[in-house]
Amino acid sequence: MKTKLLYLESLRGIAALSVAIYHIKDVSTSFITDNLFIENSDTMVDFFFVLSGFVIAYTYFDRIIDLRSLINFKIKRFLRLYPLHFITLLGFAVIEIAKYGLEVYSGISSNVPPFSTNNFYSFLSNLFLLHSFTENTITFNGPSWSISTEFYTYLIFGLVLMFSSTFANRFRPFILFIVMALSAYCVLIFDAMEELVGVAMFRCTYSFFLGTLVFYLFENLKFKTPFLISLSLIIVSIWAVCYPEIVPKIFLPILFSSVVFSLVTSNPNSLIKVLNYKHLVFLGTISYGIYMIHYGVWWVYQQILRFIFNFDTVTGAGGGLVIKIDPIQSTFMVLTGVIIVIILSWFSYKYIEIPFNNLRHKIKV
């Protein structure tokens, strides 16, 4: 088994936290959320895809050689993604039922009527991880759209490895490149970098297969990236996230890929030493929970502020309700909310992810 690259775990944790804070701006604004990076950090999802492509290729590149190994690979990925997705889906279904009960029995109405968007059909779509393909908008646990696309991207990746291992092993990197290039073309013509449903699948495959190509270069090029180049690439990537009007989003996965390549080929005593810091690695360890749980926490937080503490609301830029609160109070709310998300994510890792991970590790690919 290959050595786990802990510094990449840290990056995953930072990205997950960025996405979580990005979504809290739908509840209220604060000193923490009122900056260009957080305002555009929804694009950290594309960083997830690149990172996932690299890590999955790093782990399975030479192991998926036949139908049996492909099936085992898919089972392992299912056990990694689905349990927490299913539990959060049930949680949002309970929220929808509670909204209906409050409306019927107490007259408290929601700004989004119960079962209007999150209905039985969308529940089934989410249940089978099809919601990014079958829905017109995000439903139930919004961030899970990316889990829907990534789950089926794994299948494409596995099929490429399985078929290329039998007749075109030496052409495997070219096949990976073709899948990436076709996905990039579809992203361009459908403007898929802005989408969360439908053509969002191309957004995922584009970034994911860029990550697999980064792995291939990492494995086959004897190259060491100087510290200053790695640092410069990170700074440029952060700047590009902040200014989408200058750097089109379709270029972000390329920048993210260059960051990953520069780190995996850099001196272990440079930036990697910082990213191996145990608390950053811990964030990465619980990052899936942060990503999947925060959306529900923010919803509950908003309702508590509205109905228990009686904060006024205004209509936000996206059309939803935003709590009218001063920046200092809002900053406190964001900080406490992030702490709650981290605690819940640690519990979900310990009591949901670890048991299924133990089961997953028993399956051989």
QUIHU-V550371 format. One record per backbone hydrogen bond with DSSP energy under -1.0 kcal/mol. CO is the residue of the C=O (numbers start at 1). NH is the residue of the N-H. Records with the same first field share a line. If there is no record, write none. Layout:
CO: NH  NH
//
This chain:
4: 6
5: 8  9
6: 10
7: 11
8: 12
9: 13
10: 14
11: 15
12: 16
13: 17
14: 18
15: 19
16: 20
17: 21
18: 22
19: 23
20: 24
23: 26
24: 27  28
27: 323
30: 34
33: 35
35: 39
38: 41
40: 43
41: 44
42: 45
43: 46
44: 48
45: 49
46: 50
47: 51
48: 52
49: 53
50: 54
51: 55
52: 56
53: 57
54: 58
55: 59
56: 60
57: 61
60: 63  64
63: 65
66: 70
67: 71
68: 72
69: 73
70: 74
71: 75
72: 76
73: 77
74: 78
75: 79
76: 80
77: 81
78: 82
81: 85
82: 86
83: 87
84: 88
85: 89
86: 90
87: 91
88: 92
89: 93
90: 94
91: 95
92: 96
93: 97
94: 98
95: 99
96: 100
97: 101
98: 102
99: 103
100: 104
101: 105
102: 106  108
113: 116
117: 119
119: 123
120: 124
121: 125
122: 126
123: 127
124: 128
125: 130
126: 129
130: 133  134
131: 135
132: 198
140: 142
141: 144
142: 145
143: 146
144: 148
145: 149
146: 150
147: 151
148: 152
149: 153
150: 154
152: 156
153: 157
154: 158
155: 159
156: 160
157: 161
158: 162
159: 163
160: 164
161: 165
163: 167
164: 168
168: 171
169: 172
171: 175
172: 176
173: 177
174: 178
175: 179
176: 180
177: 181
178: 182
179: 183
180: 184
181: 185
182: 186
183: 187
184: 188
185: 189
186: 190
187: 192
191: 194
192: 195
198: 201
199: 202
200: 204
201: 205
202: 206
203: 207
204: 208
205: 209
206: 210
207: 211
208: 212
209: 213
210: 214
211: 215
212: 216
213: 217
214: 218
215: 219
216: 220
217: 221
221: 223
226: 230
227: 231
228: 232
229: 233
230: 234
231: 235
232: 236
233: 237
234: 238
235: 239
236: 240
237: 241
238: 242
239: 243
243: 246  247
248: 251
249: 252
251: 255
252: 256
253: 257
254: 258
255: 259
256: 260
257: 261
258: 262
259: 263
260: 264
261: 265
263: 266
265: 225
267: 270
271: 275
272: 276
274: 277
277: 281
278: 282
279: 283
280: 284
281: 285
282: 286
284: 287
286: 290
287: 291
288: 292
289: 293
290: 294
293: 297
294: 298
295: 299
296: 300
297: 301
298: 302
299: 303
300: 304
301: 305
302: 306
303: 307
304: 308  309
305: 311
312: 324
314: 322
316: 319
320: 316
322: 314
326: 330
327: 331
328: 332
329: 333
330: 334
331: 335
332: 336
333: 337
334: 338
335: 339
336: 340
337: 341
338: 342
339: 343
340: 344
341: 345
342: 346
343: 347
344: 348
345: 349
346: 350
347: 351
348: 352  353
349: 354
352: 356
353: 357
354: 358
355: 359
356: 360
357: 361
360: 363
//
